């Protein structure tokens, strides 16, 4: 059973009063008989006896006789008016069946139109927001709107991600295009080398011009390889984007638990959906926190929590930027030895150390190998990203469920207890949020580290002829480490859900008020500290550490210890000396 479902029992317990209902006062038969003996009507005499009984109860509580008699008469008059209203209601319910049966349908249609237009509900509960609506119809309506908005939000997010990706690609392409023109600066090389090689000015100008052209073309081709890699990463980014995973999981959790939330659907589901539908918010969990803070404006702790969640959610959005920066840095490191080789070409040719044709062939051979290494990396990128995306969605959903469970329970706590602890609310919700961050970090950190090592292995394979078989240790233990670091959070949360559920049931046994502080703090503490301990004890950290410490450059070229391949002894050796140092 999920944590959210288990906590519903606690909500019902907190909302159920344990006080005994007051015993209704009965008229004194002696007063009724005395009144009727004097010629009074039975109903009037009964009314007089009730006034006397109510007044006597008031006097016993310390009131004055005249004030108590007036209060009793006013109370009986109010009861009579309420009874008359009840009779009117009964008559209205006897109106022809067609009209009476049509009211829930009208209420459902009005509710559907309001939600579809993104209008905020008129109340916090189902009866306040949609009087007369059938609970079953409202439940079906909430499910339908949740699923429709889930598709719309997903489309809107994909469009935004694609637009940002296109903008980044355009910026990167522009920067790299201008960078390629930097090769023309090599035309000034004769001015630098003329003193070192006197009398060879024409030769220096000739090969400096060749070097400038080769450098421009080489940078341009390297840039196209980088853009190809980033395009593939962008196409797959939605699979491992934490923001997409969090929003998708929130919709799914609400859909799975909407039956238990239907009574407070307007406040906890309908109002946040209205914000999302109108475009006021893109993040459904942030919209939920915003509406929770509006339920009681005097309780500021939820506003603080909303700001904290907004910061964490924004942090998730920096992941694509970090990946772009890493890609550019790796690009610069990859092209550095090639540029050094091109820049040195005029001087080496002038001194007779090298032939220009050999240098040019080596440059374009290196570019070709870089293309092959990138294509190989793209294949691994697709497989690993799809796997990580699936595991990320599985890991985020129970974490979001726990987060929403403690948000809703904290809200109930602030409403049920006048002297509630702000620390308990803050620690509970932020603890659940930290558990969400830990689950996402475990998946994404392992994914990024594994792909980084895979990139170096592909480069060594095509630049230095180091066979993939030389990395058997990585393919075996590294792949197992990747899978284990992804699966371990799922195994932990499945067991933790049951444990927290049993703990909640034990703490809420009996008829007394639930131990709110223990109820709010125990679950997040188990989730956070339990995750850290289990991830360490079950070798999850060791799996990540293995991937982090693996050194592809330690694998021997061509599978021969201590012997470099022919490709490594050529100009590519200079490439290895730079890339291997990374």
N, C-alpha and C positions, 0 to 999 in steps of 0.2 A: 504494500500500500504506500502511496506517495505521502510526503510530508504534508502537502496541502490538504489532501483528503483527511488525514489524521487530525489535523488542527480544526477541521469543521466541527468535530464533536466538542471541542473546547469552546468554540464560538456559541454553539447551542447551549452549552452548560452556563456560560456567562450571561446569556440573554434570558435564561429561564429563572424566574424569581422563586425563591424557596420559602417565602413567607406564607403563612396560612391565611386564607381569605377571611375577612371579617364576618362575624355571624350577624345576619340581618336582624334588626329590632322588630319585635312582634308587638302589636297593640295589646294593652292590658284588657282582658275580657271584662273585668269588673267595671272599668270606665265605660266600655261600650254598653253594658247592660244598664248602668245608671243613666246614661244619656238617652237610651231608647225608652226607659221607663218614664222619662220626662217628656216623651213625645218626639224625640229626634229620629231622623231617618238613619237607617243602618250605615250607609256609606259616609254620611256626615259624622256619625258617632265614631266610626272606625278611623276617619281622618283626624278627629279630635284626640283619640287615644294615641295615634301615631305621633302627633305633635307633642303630647305629654311625654311619651317615651323618649323621643329625641331630645326634648328639652331637659329631661331628667339626666340623660347621659351627658349632656353638655354641662349641667350644673355639677355633676360628679367630677368632671374634669377641671372644675374651678371657675366656670363662667357664672355671670349673674343671671337671675331668673328671667328678667325681661329680655335681655339680649339673647338668651338661649331659646326662648319661645319664638322670637322674631327669626332667628336663624333656622329653627325647625320648620317654620311655616314657609320660608323661602326655599328650603331644600325640597319640601314636598311639592311646591309649585313647579320647581325646575324638573323634578321627576315626572310630574304630570305632563309637562310640555314635551319632554323626551319621549314619553309613551305615545303622545299624539303624533309626533314625527314618525315614530315607528309604525304606527297604523297607516300613515300616508305612504311609507315605503312599501308596506305589504300590499296596499291597494295598487301602487305602481307596478309591483311585480306581477299583479294579476291582469295587467294590460295584455292585449292579444299577444300570443306567443311569438309571432313574427317580429314585432317591434322589440320585445324584450331580448329575443335571441340575436337581434342584429347589433346590439350595443357592443359586445366584445369584438365583433368583426370591425365595427367602426373604430374602436380604440386601437385595434391591431393595425389597421390601415393608417391611422394617424401616426402611430409610433413608427411604422416603417418609413413613412414619408419624412418624418422629422429626422430619423437617423440617416436616411439616404442623403438629405440635404445638409448634413453636418450641423444640425441645430443642437444646442445643449439641452439636456433634459430639464423638465420643470421641477423635478424633485430628486431626492437621493434614493428612494425606494421605488419598487414597481408600482405600488398603489398610489404614491404621491405623483409620480411622473406620468402614469398611464392609468387613470381610474377606470375600472370596469374591464380591463383587458384580461383575457384568459391566460393563466400562468403557462399552460402548455403552448399556446400560440406565441407568447412572448419569448419562451425558451427557443422555439423553432426560429423566431425572428432573429434573436441574438446569434444563433449558430450561423444563419444565412449571412448576416451582416459581417460577422467575424471572418468567414471564409471569403466573402467578396472583397472586403478591405485588405485581407492578406494578399490576394492576387494583385490588387491595385498598388499597394505599398511596395510589393516586390518589383513590379514593373517600374514604378517611380524610382526606386533605389537603383535598379539596373541601369536606367537611363542616366541617373546622376553619376554613377560609377563610370559608365561609358564616356560621358561628357568630360569628366575629370581626366580619364585615361587619354582621351583624344587631345585634350589641352596639354597634358604632360608630354605626350609623344610629339606634338607640334613644337613645343618649346625645346625639347631635347634634340629634335631633328634640326631646328634652326641653329642651336648652339653648336652642334657637331658640324654642321655645314660651314659655319664661320671658322670653326677650329681647323677644318681641313684646309682652308685658305691660308692658314699659318705656314703651310709648307712653302709658300712663295717667299718667305723670309730667307730661305736658303740661297736665294739669288744673290744675297749680300755676302756669301761665304768667301768669295775671292778677296774681298777687302780685309777679311780676318786672316786669311792664309797666305797672302802675298809675301809677307816677310819670311815666313817659314819655308815657302817654296818659291824663291826668286826665279824670275825668268819663265815661269809656267802659268802666266796669267791666262792666256787663251784656253789652256787645258782646264784650268780651274773654273773658268766661266762656263765651259762646255758641260763639265760634269756637275757643276752646281745647278745649272738649269735642268739637267736630267734628274738630279736629286730632288729639286723642288717639285717637278712634275710627279715623280714616283711617290714622294711624301704626301702630296695632296691626294693622289688616287688611293694610296694605302690607308690614310686616315678616313677617307670617304667610305671605302669598303669595310673597314673595321666598324665604322658607325652604322652601316646597314646591318651588319651582323648583330650589333647591340640592339638596334631597333627591332629586329626580328625577334630576339629573345624577349624584349620588353612587351612586344605585341602579344606574344603567347602568354606571358605572365599576366597581362591585363585581361585577356580573354578568360583566364582561369581564376582571376582574383576574387570573383563573387563566391567561389566555393570555399575559400579560406578567409573571407572577410569577416572579422568578429562582429562588426555592426550588423551585417546581414544575418548572421547566425543568431544573434541575440533577439532581433526583431522577429524573425521567423519562429524561434522557440517561444516567444511570448504569446504570439497568436495561437500556437499549438497548445500551450498550457491552458490558456483561457478556454479554448474550444473543448478540451478534455474535461474541464471542471466547471463548465458553464451551468450545469444543473444545480450545483451547490451555491452558485453566485447569483442565481436569477432574482432573488428577492432584493439584492442590492445592485442589480445590474445597471441601473441608470448612473449610479455614482462611480462604480468601479470598472464598468465595461463601456457603457453607452457614451458617457461624457468623454473619456479618452479617445474613443473611436471617432467622435465628432471632431476633436482637435486634429486627429490624423487625416480624416477625410477632407477637412477644409485646408490642409496644408500648413496649419499652425505648428504642427509637430510632425517630424518624420519618425521619431522614436516612440513606439507605443509604450514601453516601460517608463520612459520619462514623462509621457502624458499621464500615465497612471499615478506616478508620484506627484505630479502637479495637481491633479484633482484630489488626491488624498490630502494634500496640504491645504486645499481650499475648503474641505469639509469643516474644518475648525481653524479659522484664521489665527486664533490666539495661540495655537500650538505651532511653534516655529521650528521644532526639531525636524519635521518632515521637509520643510523648505531647505534646511541645511543638507539633509540626505539627498534631496533632489539635485542640489548643486554638486555634491560629491559624485553622484552617478553621472551627471552630465559631463564632468571632467574625465571620468573613466571612459565613458562612451566616446568622447572626443579623442582620447588617447588611442583607442582602437583604430580610429581613422588615420592615424599617422603611420600605420604599418605599410601601406603602399608607398608612402614617401620614403620611408627607411629603405625599402627594397630598391627603389629607384636610385637613391644615393649609393647604396652598395653596388648596384650594377654599374654606375658611372665610375666608381673607384676601381672596380675590377677591370673595367674597360681601359682606364688610364694605365693601370699596372700591366695589362696585357700588351698594350701598344708601345710601351716605353722602350723595350729592347729593340723593336723594329725601327723606331724613330732614331734611336742612338746609332744603329747600323747605317741608316740612310744618311744621317748628318756626317758621319765619319767617312762616307764613301769618297767625296772629292779629294780629301787629304790622302787617303789610302791609295787611291788610283795614282795620284801625283807622285807618291813615294814608291810606287811599284809593289805595294804589299798586296793588292787585290785587283781584280778586273771588274769593271763596272757591270758587265753582263752577269757575272757570277753573283754579285751583290743583289742585283735586281731580281734574278731568278729566286734567290733565297728569300727575298722579301715577299714575293707573290706566292711562293711555296708556303711560307708561314701563314699568309692570309688564307690560303686554301685549307690548310690544316685547322685553322681557327674556325672556319665555316663548318667543317666536319665535326669538330669538338662541340660546337654550338648545337648542331642538329642532334647529336647524340644526347646532349644535356636536355634538349627539348623533349625528347622521348621519355627520359626519366622524370622530367618535370611534370609531364602530363599524368603519369602513373601515380607518382607520390602525392601530387596535389589533389587528385580525385580521392585517393585513400584518406588523406588528411581532412578533406572537406567532409566526407561521410562521418569520420570519427569525431570531428568538431561538432557537427550537428547533434550527434548522440550525447556528447559530453555537456553541451550547453543547456539542453532542455531540462534535465533534472536540476541543474544549478539555478536556472531561471525560476523553476517551480519553487525551489526552496526560498529564493529571494522574494518572490511575490507572496509566498505563504507568511513570511515573517513581516513583510510590509503590512499585509491585511490584519494579521494578528496584533501588531503594534498599534494599528489604528483602533481596533476594538479595545485594546488595553487602555488607550488614552480616553476613550469614551466611557468605559466601565469603571475606571478608578480615578477619582478626583485628585488624588495625590500621587499620580503616576511618576515613575522615575525616567527622566529624560535620558540618563546614561543607559538604562536598560534598552530603551527604544533605539538609541543611536548605535550602541554596540551590537545589538541583535541584527539590525538591517545591514550595517556596514560589514559585519562578520559574514553574512550571507553573500554580500557583494564581493568580498575578498575570495570567497570560495569559487564564485564565478570566474574571477580573474585567474585564479590558480589553474582551473580547468582549461581555460583558453591558452594560458602561457605554456602549460605542459605540452599541448598539441603543436602550437606554432613554433616554439623554440626548437623542438626536435625536428620539425619539418625544415626550418631554415638551415639548421646545422647540417642535416643530412644532404640537402641540395648543394650547400657550399662545398662539402667534400666531394660530392659527385661531379661538380664542375671541375675541380682540380684533377680528378681521376681521368675525366674525358680529355682534358688538355694534355696530360702526360701520355695518354694513349696515342694521340695523333701528332703531337709535337716531338715526342721522344721515343715513340715506338714501345712504350711500356705496356705489355698486354694486360687486359682486364684480369686475367688469371693471377697476375701478381698481387692483386688486391683481394684474394680469397677471404682473408680475415675480415675485411670490411663488408663484403657481400654476405658473409655468414652472420657474424656477430653484429655488424652494423645494421643489417636489415632486421634482425631480431630485436635489436635495441629500439629501432624506429617503431616497430609494431607494439612492443611491450610498453613503451612510453605513451602510446596512444590508447592502448587497451586498459592499462592499470587504472586510470581515473574512472572508467566505466564500471570496473569490478568494485572499486571502493564505494562509489555512490550507490550501487545497487544494495550493498550490505549496509551502508550507513543509513539509507532510507528506512530499512526495517528496524535498525537499532534505535533511531530517533523516534520512530513511530511507537515502539514499545515503551520508550521512556515517557513520551507524551501521555499515553494511555494510563500509565501508572501515576503520573503526577496529577491527572484530572479525575481520578477515582473519588467517589464520595459526593456529598451534597454541598460541600463548602465552596468558597470562592477559589478559583485556580491559583496556584502559586505563580503569579505573573512573571516575576523577575527570573525565577528558575526556568520557567517555560520558555521565555524569550532568549535567555543566554545559553542554555544547555545545547540546543540544536546547532546554532552556528559555531559554538566552541568545538563540538564533536566534528562537524564538517571541516573546519579549517585545520585544527591541530591534528585531527585524525588523518586528513589528507596528507599533511606534511610528514607525519610519522610513517604512515603506510607507504607513501611514495619513496621514502628513504629506506625503510626496512625491506620492502619488496624489490629493491634494486632499480627503482625507476630513475633515481638520480645517477646511479652507476651506469645505466643505459645511456643517459644523456652525456655523461662524462666520457664514455667510450667514444661516442661519435665526435665529441669536441676535441679529444686528444689524438684521434687517429691522424697520422701524417702520410698523405699520399706520396710525398716526395721521398719517403724512406723505401718504397718499393723499388726493386732493382730493375733497371732497363733490360728489356728483352729476356727477362727471367734469368739473367746470368749475374751472380753476385760479384760486385766489384768491377764489372765490365760495362762500359757504356756502348750503346748501339752506334751504328754509323751515323744515324740521323742526329743523335745527341752530340757526336763529335763535330758535326758541321756547324753552320751558323745557328742552328736551332739550339745548340748548347748555350748560347748567350741568352736565348729565350728562357731556357730552363733555370739558368742561374738567377734570373730575376723572379720568375714565377714560383720557383721552389722556395724562395725565401719568405713567401707570404704565409 
